[in-house]
Structures are given as C-alpha cells and as structure tokens.
Amino acid sequence: MEDDVLGLNRDVYETLTSLTDAPPPAVRTWTGETWGPDDAAATLVLTHESALRVMFLPPSDLVAGEAYIFGDVDIEGDIFAALAFGAGLDDARRHPVKALKLMRRLRKLPEAPGHEDRRPTRVGRLPSKSRDQDSARFHYETGNDFFASFLDLRMVYSSGYFLDSSESLEQAQLRKLDVACRKVQLAPGQRLLDVACEWGALAIHAALEYDVEVLGITLNPEQAEEARRRAKEAGVADRVTIRVQDYREVEGTFDAVTSIGMHEHVGSKELGAYFERLFELLGPRGILLTHGITTRQRKSKAKQTFISTYVFSDGELRPVEMSLKAAEGAGFQVRDLESLRPSYALTLRRWLANLEQNPIVESEVDAIRHRLFRLYLAGAALTFESHSGGSDVYQMVAVKPERPWTLGRSFMIAGDDS
C-alpha cells in the first residue's frame, strides 16, 4: 500500500516538472526515498503521504504557503530556486491536459485536513482605529527580539537606499534615513512628525544630525518602549518624543511629516482622509515624505492571499497614481517621486540572509514564525526583482502650495551619491 502511495506521489512530482521549464527541486519523502536531480539547488521534503495534496488542493498561494509554514512540507537549500519553480507552475494553464491529469492524481492521494481553521481573523469594523491597532499588533506581536534577528542594528523595517549591490544593509539603511531627512529639507529647530516610527531610527537620526524636535508615533507599545530606550541611549531623549498614538489623534503643527511604510496600510476608502489629516498637521510651507509599497496591477483582485492572511492583515496595495491623486486632492502639490524597487529587492535578500543565519526556533510557534517570514521575504524579493512583477515601492515628496521651489534635486540626493 505504501509503495502505491509513493508511486502516486512520484507521478504527481513528475507531472509538476512537466508543466514548467524551471529547474525542479529534488524531493525527499517521509520514507527517506529521494527523486529528482542530484544537483538540485533545493529539496522539497514531504513529511507525510498527503503532503502534496495538502499543498496543491485547492490550488492557491495561500494553501501552498500554509503547507510550508505548518510543516506538511519543508524546503531545504535555496528557497529562491524552489519558489522560482513554483512560480513557473503558474503557466500550467498553457497545458490544460497535463493540468487536468495533475488534479486527478492529487485527488487520488490520501485525504488530509488543510489549515483553514488556523487562519487568523481580524475583528472590528474596517476601517477603524481599533481594527488598525489589532492589525498592527498581529504583525508586530512577534516581539522586538525576532525583528532584531534580521533587521539592521537601527531596526529599520522598510527598504534601504542602495547605490551598489555590494553594500551592506547597514550602509543602505543609514543612507535611507539621511535621504528622507534631506528630502523634507530639515533645518535646526524645526518640528518633525514621524508617522509609524517603528523603533525610532528616523526620529533619532533626525534629532542627532539635523537638530530638530521629533514626535514619533506607533501603534505598538513594545516598539515605543524600545524607541524611547534608544533615544535615551543616543542622548536625544530631550528632542525625541515617542507615543503610542493613531495619526488621526495627533494635535499640533509641524514643519515636516514623514510617513514610511504606512500608507499601504491605509485602506482606499481612507486614503483621502489620511492625506487630508497630514495636510492639516503641517504648518505654512510644510512638506511631507511618504514611502510605501504600490501595485502595478490596474485591475483589482479582491482575494485572500498568503500575504494578506499571515503577513500584512488589512494591507492594501494601490497603483501609485491613486496616492498622487489623493495627495493632490487633499491640497498638496507633489514635487518628487522616486522608485526604490531595486533597493527593496536587495533589502529583502539581506533580511532573509540574516533570518537564516540567526534562526529563533526554540518552540513550535517560533518555527512556524520562522518559516512564515522565510517564505514571505524570499517571495517578496523575487516579486521586486521580476521585470513583470506586480509591486513597486515609491518615495513621494509633497508640499503645501505656498512652499517656495528648490530647483534641482541635489538637495535630495544622498551625500555620497556621485
């Protein structure tokens, strides 16, 4: 009987390899038997006889991702090679007869439960402050130590700014912080609002290097506590205030606002109100920098995905022109737009390398989280590297209309960008 099940699994594997020209991974079964190329860059480990059925039925990135993070399969070796093979299976529609054969063989494998009942759910009205707080806790509740295991020393959780692919993550993130400050033209004595300040890297850099007063806000109490500790350690606690606060609750007037890695978490229905509130918080001649991920797909695909379910709950990617339109509609004038897509691909690869070198897997919960982020970071890197990939990341500078023009872009460019 076991030989029959092994044979069925091997038939499924061979059918999969026939659907794409991408180099296939090797396979090691729950019995220790191996198939596939001896020199394969990756090995797909099947931990039980129904693993392939659980992974591919019903076909979706969500179901396949769950099979990996919950241990039906494992990926040894180069995860990029394994995901490239998986991406090649998207072309199965060009081989309808083989695809139908695959579905029939998958259904012959022993039945096993999927993981629908393990999917996290969000509560509360969308959009709402309570729902936003719940979503932020969902992603960051993994704790500071986990993020410190793969981020740079300043703990910047957004794209770096690379000038050369050989640069370190530390170099690229420090440059990104400085470019952000340069783009909003900070000057001594000014007030900066940093929306979604995370662990305080930008707030601390702005206070240290540009002698400004900073209010950083986050929805995560553990982040806020660590940001305050870092500000004190850097000697700028008198100029950096960190609050657990929603941007809609902030009062006061600021010379500049930075919002990095935030606006993709603002729903389309709230995008106009988001820019309107930031406009209200800026004084005369105020300036805004936003930095966020966008989609290059113009047709909305309202479906549950692995990323939307397990990584960025309630996140919503929009074409960049929607942000431009919303900013202009709120009264801003958009003066600069820069894509950091290649830099983000490099950043994601650096994060993945750090994650794999510093695994925190002391419990089953840790192991699931490790696999989740390993899959997320690798898949995102491939998306941003692909010429046909559907995502981008932009920095946008927008100002109040009365702000005088500064001709050229030299003031925005990194000091070491020759």
C-alpha positions as CSV (number, residue, x, y, z in Angstrom):
1,M,0.0,0.0,0.0
2,E,2.8,2.4,0.9
3,D,4.5,1.6,-2.4
4,D,1.3,2.6,-4.2
5,V,1.1,5.9,-2.3
6,L,4.8,6.6,-3.1
7,G,4.1,5.9,-6.7
8,L,1.2,8.3,-6.8
9,N,3.4,11.0,-5.2
10,R,6.1,10.4,-7.7
11,D,3.6,10.6,-10.6
12,V,2.4,14.0,-9.1
13,Y,6.0,15.2,-8.9
14,E,6.8,14.2,-12.5
15,T,3.7,15.9,-13.7
16,L,4.6,19.1,-11.9
17,T,8.1,19.1,-13.5
18,S,6.5,18.7,-17.0
19,L,4.4,21.9,-16.5
20,T,7.3,24.3,-16.4
21,D,10.8,24.8,-17.8
22,A,12.1,26.0,-14.4
23,P,14.7,23.7,-12.8
24,P,12.9,21.4,-10.4
25,P,13.8,20.8,-6.8
26,A,14.7,17.3,-5.6
27,V,12.2,15.6,-3.4
28,R,12.7,13.6,-0.2
29,T,9.7,11.6,1.0
30,W,8.6,10.7,4.5
31,T,10.3,7.3,4.0
32,G,13.6,8.8,3.0
33,E,13.3,8.0,-0.7
34,T,14.6,10.7,-3.0
35,W,13.7,11.8,-6.5
36,G,14.9,14.4,-8.9
37,P,18.2,16.0,-10.0
38,D,21.3,15.2,-7.9
39,D,22.5,18.7,-8.3
40,A,19.1,20.4,-7.5
41,A,19.5,23.7,-5.7
42,A,16.6,22.9,-3.3
43,T,15.0,19.9,-1.9
44,L,11.3,19.7,-1.1
45,V,10.8,17.4,1.9
46,L,7.4,15.7,2.1
47,T,6.7,15.0,5.8
48,H,3.7,12.7,5.2
49,E,2.0,10.8,2.4
50,S,-0.7,13.5,1.8
51,A,1.7,16.5,1.8
52,L,1.4,17.2,-1.9
53,R,-2.4,17.0,-1.8
54,V,-2.5,19.5,1.1
55,M,-0.1,21.8,-0.7
56,F,-1.8,21.9,-4.1
57,L,-5.6,21.4,-3.4
58,P,-7.2,23.7,-3.8
59,P,-4.6,25.5,-5.9
60,S,-3.6,28.9,-4.4
61,D,-0.6,30.6,-2.9
62,L,-2.4,30.7,0.4
63,V,-2.9,26.9,0.6
64,A,0.7,26.2,-0.7
65,G,2.1,28.7,1.8
66,E,0.2,27.1,4.7
67,A,1.5,23.6,3.8
68,Y,5.1,25.0,4.2
69,I,4.6,27.1,7.4
70,F,2.7,24.4,9.2
71,G,5.1,21.6,8.3
72,D,3.5,19.4,5.7
73,V,6.5,20.2,3.5
74,D,9.9,21.7,4.2
75,I,12.3,23.5,1.8
76,E,16.0,22.7,2.3
77,G,18.6,24.6,0.4
78,D,17.9,27.6,-1.9
79,I,14.4,28.7,-1.2
80,F,14.6,31.1,-4.2
81,A,15.1,28.2,-6.5
82,A,12.1,26.4,-5.0
83,L,9.9,29.4,-5.4
84,A,11.1,30.1,-8.9
85,F,9.9,26.5,-9.8
86,G,6.6,27.2,-8.0
87,A,6.2,30.4,-10.0
88,G,6.7,28.5,-13.2
89,L,3.7,26.4,-12.4
90,D,1.5,29.5,-13.0
91,D,1.9,28.7,-16.6
92,A,0.0,25.4,-16.2
93,R,-2.9,26.9,-18.0
94,R,-0.9,26.5,-21.2
95,H,-1.0,22.8,-20.6
96,P,-4.7,22.0,-19.9
97,V,-4.4,18.3,-20.4
98,K,-1.4,17.9,-18.1
99,A,-3.0,20.2,-15.5
100,L,-6.2,18.1,-15.5
101,K,-4.0,15.0,-15.1
102,L,-2.3,16.6,-12.1
103,M,-5.6,17.4,-10.4
104,R,-6.8,13.8,-10.9
105,R,-3.6,12.4,-9.4
106,L,-3.6,14.8,-6.5
107,R,-7.2,13.7,-5.6
108,K,-6.0,10.0,-5.6
109,L,-3.6,10.8,-2.7
110,P,-4.9,10.1,0.8
111,E,-7.1,12.8,2.2
112,A,-5.7,15.0,5.0
113,P,-7.1,18.2,6.6
114,G,-5.9,21.6,5.4
115,H,-5.3,24.6,7.6
116,E,-8.3,26.8,7.1
117,D,-9.1,26.6,10.8
118,R,-5.7,28.0,11.7
119,R,-6.1,31.2,9.7
120,P,-6.1,34.3,11.8
121,T,-9.2,36.5,11.8
122,R,-9.5,40.2,12.4
123,V,-12.3,41.7,14.4
124,G,-13.9,45.2,14.3
125,R,-15.1,47.5,11.6
126,L,-12.8,48.2,8.6
127,P,-11.6,50.9,8.6
128,S,-11.5,51.9,12.3
129,K,-8.9,52.8,14.8
130,S,-9.5,49.6,16.8
131,R,-9.1,47.4,13.7
132,D,-5.9,49.3,12.8
133,Q,-4.5,48.6,16.2
134,D,-5.4,45.0,16.0
135,S,-3.7,44.6,12.6
136,A,-0.5,46.3,13.9
137,R,-0.4,44.0,17.0
138,F,-0.9,41.0,14.7
139,H,2.2,41.7,12.7
140,Y,4.5,43.1,15.4
141,E,3.4,40.9,18.4
142,T,6.3,38.6,17.4
143,G,8.5,40.8,19.6
144,N,11.5,43.1,19.3
145,D,14.0,40.2,19.6
146,F,12.6,38.5,16.5
147,F,12.8,41.6,14.3
148,A,16.3,42.4,15.7
149,S,17.4,38.9,14.4
150,F,17.1,40.0,10.8
151,L,17.0,43.8,10.6
152,D,20.0,46.2,10.7
153,L,21.3,47.5,14.0
154,R,19.0,50.5,13.9
155,M,16.0,48.2,13.2
156,V,14.7,49.9,10.1
157,Y,11.8,47.8,8.7
158,S,11.5,49.4,5.2
159,S,13.6,49.5,2.0
160,G,17.2,50.6,2.3
161,Y,18.7,53.0,-0.3
162,F,21.5,51.2,-2.2
163,L,23.9,52.8,-4.5
164,D,25.8,49.5,-5.1
165,S,24.5,45.9,-4.7
166,S,27.7,45.0,-2.8
167,E,26.9,47.5,0.0
168,S,25.9,46.3,3.5
169,L,22.4,46.6,4.8
170,E,23.7,49.0,7.5
171,Q,25.1,51.4,4.8
172,A,21.9,51.3,2.8
173,Q,19.6,51.9,5.8
174,L,21.7,54.8,7.2
175,R,21.6,56.4,3.7
176,K,17.8,55.9,3.5
177,L,17.4,57.7,6.8
178,D,19.5,60.6,5.7
179,V,17.9,60.9,2.3
180,A,14.5,61.1,4.0
181,C,15.7,64.0,6.1
182,R,17.2,65.7,3.1
183,K,14.1,65.3,1.1
184,V,12.0,67.1,3.7
185,Q,14.8,69.7,4.0
186,L,15.1,69.6,7.8
187,A,16.7,72.6,9.5
188,P,17.7,73.1,13.2
189,G,14.8,74.0,15.5
190,Q,12.1,72.6,13.2
191,R,9.4,70.1,14.3
192,L,9.1,66.7,12.6
193,L,6.2,64.3,12.9
194,D,7.2,60.7,12.1
195,V,4.1,58.6,11.5
196,A,4.7,54.9,12.1
197,C,8.1,55.5,13.7
198,E,8.7,51.8,14.5
199,W,11.8,51.5,16.7
200,G,12.7,55.2,16.3
201,A,15.5,55.0,13.8
202,L,14.5,58.0,11.7
203,A,13.4,60.1,14.7
204,I,16.8,59.6,16.4
205,H,18.8,60.3,13.2
206,A,16.8,63.5,12.5
207,A,17.4,64.8,16.0
208,L,21.1,63.8,16.0
209,E,22.1,65.0,12.6
210,Y,19.6,67.8,11.9
211,D,18.9,69.2,15.4
212,V,15.1,69.0,15.1
213,E,12.4,68.2,17.6
214,V,10.6,65.0,16.7
215,L,7.3,63.3,17.7
216,G,7.3,59.7,16.6
217,I,4.1,57.7,16.8
218,T,3.4,54.0,16.6
219,L,0.5,51.7,17.4
220,N,2.8,49.1,19.1
221,P,3.7,49.6,22.8
222,E,6.7,47.4,22.7
223,Q,8.1,49.3,19.7
224,A,7.5,52.6,21.6
225,E,9.3,51.4,24.7
226,E,12.3,50.3,22.7
227,A,12.3,53.6,20.7
228,R,12.4,55.6,23.9
229,R,15.3,53.5,25.2
230,R,17.2,54.0,22.0
231,A,16.6,57.8,22.0
232,K,17.9,58.0,25.6
233,E,20.9,55.9,24.7
234,A,21.6,58.2,21.8
235,G,21.4,61.3,24.0
236,V,18.4,62.8,22.2
237,A,15.5,62.0,24.7
238,D,15.0,65.7,25.2
239,R,14.3,66.2,21.5
240,V,12.5,62.9,20.6
241,T,9.1,62.1,22.0
242,I,7.6,58.6,21.2
243,R,3.9,58.0,21.7
244,V,1.5,55.1,21.2
245,Q,-0.9,57.0,19.1
246,D,-3.0,57.0,16.0
247,Y,-2.1,59.7,13.4
248,R,-5.7,60.8,13.5
249,E,-5.3,61.7,17.2
250,V,-2.2,63.8,16.9
251,E,-2.5,67.5,17.6
252,G,-0.2,70.4,16.9
253,T,1.6,71.9,13.9
254,F,4.8,70.5,12.3
255,D,7.3,71.8,9.7
256,A,7.6,68.3,8.2
257,V,5.9,64.9,8.3
258,T,7.5,61.6,7.3
259,S,5.3,58.5,6.8
260,I,7.4,55.5,5.9
261,G,5.9,52.1,5.4
262,M,2.5,53.4,6.4
263,H,0.2,54.4,3.6
264,E,-0.1,50.8,2.2
265,H,-1.9,50.0,5.4
266,V,-4.4,52.8,4.9
267,G,-7.5,51.5,3.0
268,S,-8.5,53.0,-0.3
269,K,-11.6,54.5,1.4
270,E,-9.5,56.3,4.0
271,L,-6.6,57.4,1.6
272,G,-8.1,60.8,1.0
273,A,-8.7,61.4,4.8
274,Y,-5.1,60.2,5.5
275,F,-3.6,62.9,3.3
276,E,-6.1,65.5,4.5
277,R,-5.1,64.9,8.1
278,L,-1.4,65.1,7.3
279,F,-2.1,68.3,5.4
280,E,-3.8,69.8,8.5
281,L,-0.9,68.9,10.7
282,L,1.6,70.8,8.6
283,G,2.2,74.5,9.1
284,P,2.6,77.0,6.3
285,R,5.1,75.8,3.7
286,G,5.0,72.3,5.3
287,I,6.5,69.3,3.5
288,L,5.6,65.6,3.5
289,L,7.5,62.5,2.6
290,T,5.6,59.2,2.2
291,H,7.4,55.9,1.4
292,G,5.3,52.9,0.6
293,I,4.7,49.8,-1.5
294,T,2.4,50.0,-4.5
295,T,1.0,47.6,-7.1
296,R,1.5,47.8,-10.8
297,Q,-1.7,45.9,-11.4
298,R,-4.6,48.2,-12.6
299,K,-7.3,45.6,-12.1
300,S,-8.3,44.9,-8.5
301,K,-8.0,41.3,-7.3
302,A,-10.1,41.0,-4.2
303,K,-8.9,37.6,-3.0
304,Q,-7.4,36.2,0.1
305,T,-3.7,35.6,-0.3
306,F,-0.9,34.3,1.9
307,I,0.5,37.8,2.4
308,S,-2.9,39.3,3.3
309,T,-3.7,36.5,5.6
310,Y,-0.5,35.9,7.5
311,V,1.8,38.9,7.0
312,F,0.0,42.2,6.5
313,S,-3.5,41.8,7.6
314,D,-5.8,44.6,6.1
315,G,-2.9,45.8,4.0
316,E,-4.0,47.2,0.6
317,L,-1.7,47.9,-2.3
318,R,-2.8,50.5,-4.9
319,P,-1.4,51.9,-8.1
320,V,0.9,54.9,-7.4
321,E,-1.4,57.3,-9.2
322,M,-4.1,56.7,-6.6
323,S,-1.8,58.1,-4.0
324,L,-0.8,61.0,-6.2
325,K,-4.4,61.8,-6.8
326,A,-5.3,61.6,-3.1
327,A,-2.4,63.8,-2.1
328,E,-3.3,66.4,-4.7
329,G,-7.0,66.2,-3.7
330,A,-6.0,67.0,-0.1
331,G,-4.3,70.2,-1.2
332,F,-0.7,69.0,-1.6
333,Q,1.5,69.7,-4.6
334,V,3.5,66.6,-5.5
335,R,7.1,67.6,-6.3
336,D,9.1,64.4,-6.4
337,L,8.5,60.7,-6.9
338,E,11.3,58.1,-6.8
339,S,11.1,54.3,-7.1
340,L,13.3,52.2,-4.8
341,R,12.3,48.9,-6.3
342,P,15.8,47.5,-6.9
343,S,16.9,48.7,-3.4
344,Y,13.9,46.9,-1.8
345,A,14.8,43.7,-3.6
346,L,18.3,43.9,-2.2
347,T,17.0,44.8,1.3
348,L,14.7,41.7,1.3
349,R,17.6,39.5,0.4
350,R,19.7,40.9,3.2
351,W,16.9,40.4,5.6
352,L,16.4,36.8,4.5
353,A,20.1,36.0,4.8
354,N,20.1,37.4,8.4
355,L,17.0,35.4,9.2
356,E,18.5,32.2,8.0
357,Q,21.8,32.9,9.9
358,N,20.0,33.8,13.1
359,P,17.1,31.4,13.4
360,I,14.9,31.7,16.6
361,V,13.2,28.3,16.7
362,E,13.0,27.4,20.3
363,S,9.4,26.3,20.1
364,E,6.9,25.1,17.5
365,V,5.4,28.7,17.5
366,D,8.9,30.0,16.8
367,A,9.4,27.5,14.0
368,I,6.1,28.5,12.3
369,R,7.0,32.2,12.5
370,H,10.5,31.5,11.1
371,R,9.1,29.6,8.1
372,L,6.4,32.2,7.6
373,F,8.9,35.1,7.4
374,R,11.4,33.0,5.3
375,L,8.7,32.4,2.8
376,Y,7.4,36.0,2.8
377,L,10.9,37.6,2.5
378,A,12.0,35.2,-0.3
379,G,8.7,35.6,-2.3
380,A,8.8,39.4,-1.9
381,A,12.4,39.6,-3.1
382,L,11.5,37.6,-6.3
383,T,8.5,39.9,-6.9
384,F,10.5,43.1,-6.7
385,E,13.3,41.6,-8.8
386,S,11.0,40.4,-11.6
387,H,10.6,42.7,-14.6
388,S,7.0,41.5,-14.8
389,G,6.4,41.6,-11.0
390,G,3.4,43.4,-9.8
391,S,4.8,45.6,-7.0
392,D,6.9,48.7,-6.6
393,V,8.0,51.0,-3.7
394,Y,8.0,54.8,-4.0
395,Q,9.1,57.8,-2.0
396,M,6.9,60.8,-2.7
397,V,7.6,64.4,-1.6
398,A,4.5,66.7,-1.4
399,V,4.3,70.2,-0.1
400,K,1.8,72.9,0.7
401,P,1.3,75.1,-2.3
402,E,2.9,78.2,-0.8
403,R,6.3,76.5,-0.2
404,P,8.9,78.0,-2.5
405,W,10.5,75.8,-5.1
406,T,14.0,74.5,-4.6
407,L,15.4,74.0,-8.1
408,G,17.0,70.7,-9.0
409,R,17.3,67.6,-6.9
410,S,20.8,67.9,-5.5
411,F,19.4,68.6,-2.0
412,M,17.5,65.3,-2.1
413,I,20.4,63.1,-3.2
414,A,22.5,61.2,-0.8
415,G,25.7,62.9,0.2
416,D,27.8,60.0,-1.1
417,D,25.8,59.7,-4.4
418,S,28.3,60.9,-7.0
